[in-house]
């Protein structure tokens, strides 16, 4: 397969995803699940489309798309309102994260997984996708609603938390905490 054919196939798939997403919006459905379904159908594991891209190439394109989506969120985000409501946002966003993480951790322990695995499940249940939430708010034309700043603020608090959480969990999962503890105490 050559790059030209792959790019044409990818372009056709993106157009199909866009058209199906628009059609979904016309009947009142969000376009995000449609995009995901087209992506699943284009997966090299289904063999339905002759794509021969490396996943890193598509990942780079996806990162640019995510950057543009979050950039559009930044254009709509009112920082002054966020800082005026920082206490409420920290309380509500923190509660959201703690409750969901607690449920995920309890589930992981309940099914007999170890602490490390339960921490991963806790992280997965404790976060939401700010990109998906932002896309839905844009699609549903709810950016101007009075509750939207609170929703966006809670997702920002969750995003800040998950950045810290992922750095901590990556160290815990790598097992380097034991070595760091020994070297500091010797």
PyMOL commands that set and color helices and strands:
alter all, ss='L'
color gray80, all
select helices_A, chain A and resi 3-26+32-41+55-76+79-84+86-110+115-125+130-139+148-174+176-185
alter helices_A, ss='H'
color red, helices_A
deselect
rebuild
show_as cartoon
